[in-house]
Amino acid sequence: MMNTPRASTRRYLPTSPFKPPPESPPPEQYELKDLVTHDRYGLGRVILVESDAVVVDFTTRKMRITTPFVRMTKL
């Protein structure tokens, strides 16, 4: 069996005729009492901000959401 390198692990060469891969956007910053919506849990309010996660009160439950906040957006 031969392992092939993954495209995401290849490095960009400055002499390449192709464009460099786009940089990923920085994770969204949340503050206390920010109103958010989550694809699975619905509407909620940020009650705690940590360095790599936020705790959100969704009225029926409190959830700790870690970065990247893919399914959550700030309102």
Buried (B, 14 or more C-beta within 10 A) or exposed (E): EEEEEEEEEEEEEEEEEEEEEEEEEEEBEBEEEBEBBBEEBEEBBBEEEEEEBBBBEBEEEEBEBEBEBEEBEEE
